[in-house]
């Protein structure tokens, strides 16, 4: 969830803010915005259920309100439905039963419902005070709020998960470098498990793998587009191997020192020692809250690595993308990355695990933590209640 410092003084201005909280303009979605003392704490999105499936309405309502209750100090929520329907053609507001179920669940949990709105293809309306005739025009919410926190949002909840475009010539250089690395390291015990630092004398593309944590850390220091083919290939090599990939994820969730510790633990594990449970906890979304900006930069890096590879080489970086998206609360993106990886390799372990976590509705504990306010950051300004 992404906090913002933007005033929302009416339903229409609030609707203009929601896409910036989500960093997309959602479609066919139920969005819940939790509040603490009339200040927004971010936003969460789930897919709309079938309109004919009443049990799904209750299930979805319980899930989203349960998620809202996990956010520290939540005392109220606002509900927004984004539907493709033409509201003027409907006898009642779209997904009325779902919204009623969500309001009821919120009241059971002691949460005030600040607003409940629907955005259709032809306008918007309120479930709490519906218009007497036609819905309000979309032009009411077309202008973004002043000081929008994250710039213009992307088109919908899936657009941001599309891989970036990478120059074809760079892709050819990356795969050529990857073939060299695999030829030098891939068929050795060191390459199959963990490259030894004694291989620092290796020349060419494989030289970057002399110290994997340093490679992983340095890759975050500049935009992915500034990395050369050799470094992208070295990262692809790491992300294709579970031990190195998991080390990278845990390092990105913490720091370079953690990467060194995990690398040593991985080496000890391959010698028969148990892997320390405390080092594995972040993998399942437990423990201290990572730096969200660090995770985002790692996600962009892994997306760039995946885009620079032929399709058959993408499951590793796509699985890393899935975990990093999940770790930042973007389950829809995480599912798309994992599903794409499994389409390429149906037995890909981490991708299957990520889908199981997402299907179970599980998110990392830190997603529900309220970040410490600083100057220029924090939650949105007061939104008037009803």
Protein Blocks (a to p, Z undefined) as FASTA:
>chain_A
ZZdddddfbfklmmmmmmmmnopacehiacddddeehiaebdcddddddfklmklmmmmm
mmmmmmmmmpghiabdcdddddfbdfklpcbdehklmmmmmmmmmmmnopacfbacdddf
kbccdfklccfkbccdfklmmpccehifklpadfblmlmmpccdddfklmmmmmmmmmmm
mmmmmmpmklmmmccfklmmpgcjllmmmpmmlmmmmmmmpcfklpcfklmmmmmmmmmp
mklmmmmmmmmmmcmklmmmmmmmmmmmmnopacdfklmmmmnopajdddfklmmmmmmm
mmmmmmmpcfklmmmmmmmmmmmmmmnopaklmmmmmmmmmmmmmmlmklmmmmmmmmno
pacfklmpccdddehiacddddddZZ
